[in-house]
Amino acid sequence: MAYSEYIADRIHQIFHEKRVNFYAKKMMGGLCFMVDDKMCCGIHYDKKRETDLLMARIGELAYEKAIHKEGCYPMDFTGRAMKGYVFVTADGFDFDEDLEYWIQLCLDFNPMAKSSKKRK
């Protein structure tokens, strides 16, 4: 199953309301939203849990507080958690205010995030 178009539309709407220049890119079996050519957030379908997850790149400082919020847990693709990234289950972003909270954390961290090296 692919990621949820409904969640993608909700994220698009938040970026548009905040007047953020972004683009969406399919990667890692989901959809990533890029801001300033850096991964900001995304949607990932978790086959084990059979649900969509919000992937949020929030940085290590915000991580310490955010990890205790409902539905939030460390992002783990390879058996090792990725620093500064979290997954959030639908319970954690079901309401628009909750989704906006996570997107704002991502946007707050984005200026400090490092860009990936461009492939030739």
C-alpha positions as CSV (number, residue, x, y, z in Angstrom):
1,M,0.0,0.0,0.0
2,A,1.2,3.5,-0.8
3,Y,1.2,6.5,1.5
4,S,-2.1,8.3,2.3
5,E,-3.0,11.1,-0.3
6,Y,-5.2,12.6,2.4
7,I,-2.3,13.1,4.8
8,A,-0.2,14.5,1.9
9,D,-3.0,17.0,1.1
10,R,-3.1,18.1,4.8
11,I,0.6,18.7,4.8
12,H,0.5,20.6,1.5
13,Q,-2.3,22.8,3.0
14,I,-0.2,23.6,6.0
15,F,2.8,24.5,3.9
16,H,0.7,26.7,1.7
17,E,-1.0,28.5,4.6
18,K,2.5,29.2,6.1
19,R,3.7,30.3,2.6
20,V,6.6,27.8,2.7
21,N,8.4,27.1,-0.6
22,F,8.6,23.3,-0.8
23,Y,8.3,20.4,-3.1
24,A,7.3,16.8,-2.6
25,K,9.6,13.9,-3.6
26,K,8.9,10.2,-3.6
27,M,11.6,8.4,-1.6
28,M,12.1,5.6,1.0
29,G,8.7,4.1,0.0
30,G,6.8,7.2,0.9
31,L,6.6,10.9,0.2
32,C,9.1,13.5,1.5
33,F,8.6,17.2,1.7
34,M,11.7,19.2,0.9
35,V,12.3,22.7,2.1
36,D,15.4,24.5,0.9
37,D,16.4,21.3,-0.8
38,K,16.5,19.5,2.6
39,M,14.3,16.8,3.9
40,C,11.8,18.4,6.2
41,C,9.1,15.8,6.9
42,G,7.3,13.0,5.1
43,I,4.8,10.2,5.1
44,H,5.8,6.6,5.3
45,Y,3.5,3.5,5.2
46,D,4.6,1.0,7.9
47,K,3.9,-2.5,6.7
48,K,4.4,-4.0,10.1
49,R,1.9,-1.7,11.8
50,E,-0.2,-1.4,8.6
51,T,-0.6,2.3,9.1
52,D,0.7,5.6,7.8
53,L,3.4,7.4,9.9
54,L,4.5,11.0,9.8
55,M,8.3,11.2,9.5
56,A,9.5,14.4,11.2
57,R,13.0,15.8,11.0
58,I,13.0,17.9,14.2
59,G,16.6,17.9,15.4
60,E,18.2,16.5,18.5
61,L,17.1,19.4,20.8
62,A,13.4,19.2,20.0
63,Y,13.6,15.4,20.0
64,E,14.2,15.2,23.8
65,K,10.8,16.9,24.5
66,A,8.8,15.6,21.5
67,I,9.6,11.9,22.1
68,H,7.3,11.9,25.1
69,K,4.2,13.1,23.1
70,E,1.4,10.7,22.2
71,G,2.2,8.5,19.2
72,C,5.8,9.6,18.9
73,Y,8.7,7.2,18.8
74,P,12.3,7.1,17.3
75,M,12.6,6.8,13.6
76,D,14.2,3.4,12.9
77,F,14.6,2.1,9.3
78,T,17.7,-0.1,9.8
79,G,17.5,-1.3,13.4
80,R,19.2,1.8,14.7
81,A,17.4,5.1,15.5
82,M,18.2,8.1,13.4
83,K,19.2,11.1,15.5
84,G,16.8,14.0,15.3
85,Y,14.1,12.1,13.4
86,V,10.9,10.7,14.8
87,F,7.9,8.8,13.5
88,V,4.4,9.9,14.7
89,T,1.4,7.6,14.5
90,A,-2.0,8.9,13.4
91,D,-3.0,9.3,17.1
92,G,-0.3,12.0,17.3
93,F,-1.4,14.1,14.3
94,D,-5.1,13.3,13.8
95,F,-6.2,16.8,14.7
96,D,-5.0,19.7,12.5
97,E,-3.5,21.5,15.5
98,D,-1.3,18.4,16.2
99,L,-0.2,18.0,12.6
100,E,0.6,21.7,12.5
101,Y,2.7,21.3,15.7
102,W,4.8,18.6,14.1
103,I,5.2,20.5,10.8
104,Q,6.3,23.6,12.7
105,L,8.9,21.7,14.6
106,C,10.3,20.5,11.3
107,L,10.3,24.0,9.9
108,D,12.0,25.4,13.0
109,F,14.8,22.9,12.6
110,N,15.1,23.1,8.8
111,P,17.5,26.2,8.7
112,M,19.9,24.3,10.9
113,A,19.6,21.0,9.0
114,K,22.4,19.9,6.8
115,S,21.7,19.3,3.1
116,S,22.4,16.0,1.5
117,K,25.3,15.9,-1.0
118,K,24.0,16.2,-4.5
119,R,24.5,13.2,-6.7
120,K,26.2,13.7,-10.0
